[in-house]
Amino acid sequence: MSAAAEEPAPRRGASEEVAEQIRLHIQTSGLGPGDRVGREEDLARRFGVSRPTLREALRLLSSAHLIRATKGRGGGIFVDATPEEGIGLSVSAAVAGMLEAHRIDFDELIETRILLEVPLAGLAAQRAGDDDVAALAALIDAVDADPENSAVIEEVDGRLHRLVAEIAGNRLAAAFTAWVVDVVQPRLRAFIAPAVVEPVIADQHRDLVQAIRRGDPVAAERAMREHLVYLRDLVSAVSEASDS
């Protein structure tokens, strides 16, 4: 056995232990966004730690987007997001930073979307109920009512991708999909604006929704893949035009 294998795992600090206890308390108590966790002094007493240790634990949870603190009358510590929503927000922030630093490009991001969203579309086709189909159809109707409005199509695009992930029923995957809407989508739409043909996007959305309505996972995956590959082709076209 190597010396590295014999070394014990590093012990977590007191603040990390308390952060984990608070996280478990939130989950086991069924607390959701907006629910009150308690006041600082109450939580310090409950978990048997000093106020500085508690504050560091709260800072860790806040940086993970799980809690928020408010001051004044009625203030305290409140749940800010569910664990899966917190993951989505953290991923969004990380991806935004990578884009700003040019450590990742649109090609890689769209490839990631293909790996994630294509199977989610298939699951959505298998699991969609009548209310889900109605919600998707309402998005298509919004575009049909104003087919030349690129702002409407862009908004529907984001809402549709989010909804498909939610219908698929995998909360963790839906959380990861959130960065598509929050970070990638606005930047991507701005980049491909010179080349995008909005009616093509609208038709691709329609094909996807129809496949989900029919309960056809193969067709839903194909429609999602074609949509994302189209976006990737637009990125390539705009990039080549700017280089020439």
C-alpha positions as CSV (number, residue, x, y, z in Angstrom):
1,M,0.0,0.0,0.0
2,S,1.4,3.5,-0.9
3,A,2.0,6.2,1.6
4,A,-0.7,8.3,-0.1
5,A,-3.2,5.5,0.3
6,E,-2.4,5.2,4.0
7,E,-3.0,8.9,4.7
8,P,-6.3,9.6,6.4
9,A,-8.8,11.8,4.6
10,P,-8.5,15.4,5.8
11,R,-11.0,16.3,8.5
12,R,-13.6,18.9,7.7
13,G,-13.5,22.1,9.7
14,A,-16.2,22.9,12.2
15,S,-17.9,25.4,9.9
16,E,-18.2,22.8,7.2
17,E,-19.7,20.3,9.6
18,V,-22.2,22.9,10.8
19,A,-23.0,23.8,7.2
20,E,-23.8,20.1,6.5
21,Q,-25.9,19.8,9.6
22,I,-27.9,22.9,8.6
23,R,-28.3,21.5,5.0
24,L,-29.6,18.3,6.4
25,H,-32.0,20.1,8.8
26,I,-33.4,22.1,5.9
27,Q,-34.0,18.9,3.9
28,T,-35.4,16.7,6.7
29,S,-37.7,19.5,7.8
30,G,-39.1,19.9,4.4
31,L,-38.2,23.6,4.2
32,G,-38.4,25.2,0.8
33,P,-37.4,28.6,-0.8
34,G,-38.6,31.5,1.4
35,D,-39.1,29.4,4.5
36,R,-37.4,30.7,7.7
37,V,-34.5,28.5,9.1
38,G,-34.1,30.7,12.2
39,R,-32.0,33.5,13.7
40,E,-28.2,33.4,14.1
41,E,-28.3,33.1,17.8
42,D,-30.9,30.3,17.7
43,L,-28.9,28.3,15.2
44,A,-25.6,28.8,17.1
45,R,-27.3,27.5,20.2
46,R,-29.1,24.6,18.3
47,F,-25.8,23.3,16.8
48,G,-23.6,24.1,19.8
49,V,-21.1,26.4,18.0
50,S,-19.8,29.9,18.4
51,R,-21.3,32.7,16.3
52,P,-18.1,33.1,14.2
53,T,-18.2,29.4,13.3
54,L,-21.9,29.6,12.5
55,R,-21.4,32.7,10.3
56,E,-18.7,30.9,8.3
57,A,-21.1,27.9,7.9
58,L,-23.8,30.3,6.7
59,R,-21.3,31.9,4.3
60,L,-20.6,28.5,2.8
61,L,-24.4,27.8,2.4
62,S,-25.0,31.3,0.9
63,S,-22.2,30.8,-1.6
64,A,-23.9,27.6,-2.7
65,H,-27.2,29.6,-3.1
66,L,-29.0,27.6,-0.5
67,I,-29.7,30.3,2.1
68,R,-29.9,34.0,2.4
69,A,-29.8,36.3,5.5
70,T,-31.9,39.3,6.1
71,K,-31.6,42.0,8.8
72,G,-34.1,44.0,10.7
73,R,-37.5,43.2,12.1
74,G,-38.6,39.7,11.0
75,G,-35.1,39.0,9.7
76,G,-33.1,35.9,10.0
77,I,-31.9,33.0,7.9
78,F,-34.1,31.9,5.1
79,V,-34.0,29.1,2.5
80,D,-33.0,30.7,-0.8
81,A,-33.2,27.7,-3.2
82,T,-33.6,23.9,-3.2
83,P,-30.4,21.9,-3.3
84,E,-30.9,21.2,-7.0
85,E,-31.6,24.8,-7.7
86,G,-28.5,25.8,-5.8
87,I,-26.5,23.4,-8.0
88,G,-28.0,25.0,-11.1
89,L,-27.1,28.5,-9.9
90,S,-23.6,27.5,-9.0
91,V,-23.1,25.9,-12.4
92,S,-24.5,29.0,-14.1
93,A,-22.0,31.2,-12.2
94,A,-19.1,28.9,-13.1
95,V,-20.0,28.7,-16.7
96,A,-20.4,32.5,-16.9
97,G,-16.9,32.9,-15.5
98,M,-15.5,30.4,-18.0
99,L,-17.1,32.2,-20.9
100,E,-15.8,35.6,-19.7
101,A,-12.3,34.1,-19.4
102,H,-12.6,32.4,-22.8
103,R,-11.8,29.1,-21.2
104,I,-14.8,27.5,-23.0
105,D,-16.5,28.2,-26.3
106,F,-19.9,27.8,-27.7
107,D,-19.1,24.6,-29.6
108,E,-18.2,22.9,-26.3
109,L,-21.2,24.2,-24.6
110,I,-23.6,23.1,-27.3
111,E,-21.9,19.7,-27.3
112,T,-22.6,19.5,-23.6
113,R,-26.2,20.5,-24.3
114,I,-26.6,17.7,-26.8
115,L,-25.3,15.1,-24.3
116,L,-27.7,16.4,-21.7
117,E,-30.8,17.6,-23.4
118,V,-31.3,15.0,-26.1
119,P,-32.0,12.1,-23.6
120,L,-34.1,14.5,-21.5
121,A,-36.3,15.1,-24.5
122,G,-36.8,11.4,-24.8
123,L,-37.7,11.1,-21.1
124,A,-40.1,14.0,-21.4
125,A,-41.9,12.2,-24.3
126,Q,-42.3,9.2,-22.0
127,R,-43.4,11.0,-18.9
128,A,-45.5,14.0,-20.1
129,G,-49.0,14.3,-18.8
130,D,-51.9,16.3,-20.2
131,D,-51.0,19.4,-18.2
132,D,-47.4,19.2,-19.4
133,V,-48.5,18.9,-23.1
134,A,-50.9,21.8,-22.6
135,A,-48.0,24.0,-21.2
136,L,-45.8,23.1,-24.1
137,A,-48.6,23.8,-26.6
138,A,-49.2,27.2,-25.0
139,L,-45.5,28.2,-25.7
140,I,-46.0,27.2,-29.4
141,D,-49.2,29.2,-29.5
142,A,-47.4,32.3,-28.2
143,V,-45.0,32.1,-31.1
144,D,-47.7,31.4,-33.7
145,A,-49.5,34.5,-32.4
146,D,-46.5,36.7,-33.2
147,P,-44.2,34.8,-35.5
148,E,-42.0,37.7,-36.5
149,N,-41.2,38.7,-32.9
150,S,-37.7,37.5,-32.2
151,A,-38.0,38.5,-28.5
152,V,-41.0,36.2,-28.1
153,I,-39.2,33.4,-29.9
154,E,-36.1,33.8,-27.7
155,E,-38.2,33.8,-24.5
156,V,-40.2,30.7,-25.6
157,D,-36.9,29.0,-26.5
158,G,-35.6,29.4,-22.9
159,R,-38.9,28.4,-21.3
160,L,-39.3,25.4,-23.5
161,H,-35.9,24.0,-22.8
162,R,-36.5,24.5,-19.0
163,L,-40.0,22.9,-19.2
164,V,-38.8,19.9,-21.2
165,A,-36.1,19.2,-18.5
166,E,-38.7,19.6,-15.8
167,I,-41.2,17.2,-17.5
168,A,-38.4,14.6,-17.8
169,G,-38.6,14.4,-14.1
170,N,-34.9,14.3,-13.2
171,R,-34.5,17.3,-10.8
172,L,-30.7,17.2,-10.9
173,A,-30.6,17.2,-14.7
174,A,-33.2,20.0,-14.7
175,A,-30.9,22.0,-12.4
176,F,-28.0,21.6,-14.8
177,T,-30.2,22.6,-17.7
178,A,-30.9,25.9,-15.9
179,W,-27.5,27.3,-16.9
180,V,-28.6,26.9,-20.5
181,V,-31.4,29.5,-20.0
182,D,-29.6,31.7,-17.4
183,V,-26.1,31.9,-19.0
184,V,-25.7,30.3,-22.4
185,Q,-28.9,31.2,-24.1
186,P,-28.7,35.0,-24.1
187,R,-25.1,35.0,-25.1
188,L,-25.6,32.4,-27.8
189,R,-28.7,34.2,-29.2
190,A,-26.7,37.4,-29.4
191,F,-23.8,35.7,-31.2
192,I,-25.9,33.9,-33.8
193,A,-28.3,36.8,-34.4
194,P,-26.8,37.7,-37.8
195,A,-27.5,34.2,-39.2
196,V,-30.5,32.8,-37.3
197,V,-33.7,32.2,-39.2
198,E,-36.4,32.5,-36.6
199,P,-39.1,30.5,-38.4
200,V,-36.6,27.5,-38.5
201,I,-36.3,27.7,-34.7
202,A,-40.1,27.9,-34.4
203,D,-40.6,24.8,-36.6
204,Q,-38.0,22.9,-34.6
205,H,-39.8,23.7,-31.4
206,R,-43.1,22.6,-33.0
207,D,-41.6,19.3,-34.0
208,L,-40.3,18.7,-30.5
209,V,-43.6,19.5,-28.9
210,Q,-45.5,17.3,-31.3
211,A,-43.2,14.4,-30.6
212,I,-43.7,14.8,-26.9
213,R,-47.4,15.0,-27.4
214,R,-47.4,11.7,-29.3
215,G,-45.3,10.1,-26.6
216,D,-42.6,9.3,-29.1
217,P,-39.2,9.4,-27.4
218,V,-37.2,8.6,-30.5
219,A,-38.8,11.5,-32.5
220,A,-38.4,13.8,-29.5
221,E,-34.7,13.0,-29.2
222,R,-34.3,13.5,-32.9
223,A,-36.1,16.8,-32.8
224,M,-34.0,18.1,-29.9
225,R,-30.7,17.0,-31.6
226,E,-31.6,18.6,-34.9
227,H,-32.4,21.9,-33.0
228,L,-29.1,21.9,-31.2
229,V,-27.1,20.9,-34.2
230,Y,-28.7,23.8,-36.1
231,L,-27.5,26.1,-33.4
232,R,-24.0,24.7,-33.6
233,D,-24.0,25.1,-37.4
234,L,-25.0,28.8,-36.9
235,V,-22.1,29.3,-34.5
236,S,-19.7,27.9,-37.1
237,A,-21.2,30.0,-39.8
238,V,-20.9,33.2,-37.8
239,S,-17.4,32.4,-36.7
240,E,-16.2,31.7,-40.2
241,A,-17.8,34.9,-41.5
242,S,-16.1,37.0,-38.8
243,D,-12.7,35.4,-39.6
244,S,-12.9,36.0,-43.3
